[in-house]
């Protein structure tokens, strides 16, 4: 059985989370993570509240990576949906794939607005400012979608940053 980590990347508001939920429900059994989950706070009534704190963003990404590693250590397939605009954001997950002998699949949402900052701004549910989404678009590194051996990704993109 091929072990796989699926990285869903896109601008805020491009429907990464929706795609991840769909893939998890209708694809192979897996565990899903995204840095945004770090900011979801359980409430006493059983509901949840999203409370973003920019000063904790680094910790949120660290939390996401550590949980991904834990899942991979026990041979779980994993979906991670984050912006992944630059290679430096993807590389730690590719390194995990290499360590745990996983294949890496990179996908993007199929929405017509996925590269349109204004439309993503209108659709994002976490209140990400338009200027932030525009910066995400400016930083965007094109990586073709597909299933990769992690060594290939490290060879092709490892020297770009």
Buried (B, 14 or more C-beta within 10 A) or exposed (E): EEBBBBBBBBBBBBBBBBBBBEBBEEEEEBBBBBBBBBBEEEEEEEEEEEEBEEEBEEEBBBBBBEBBBEBBEEEBBBBBBBBBBBBEBBBBBBBBBBEBEBBBBBBBBEBEBBBBBEBBBEBBEEEBEBEBBBBBBEEBBEBEEEEBBBEEBBEEBEEEE
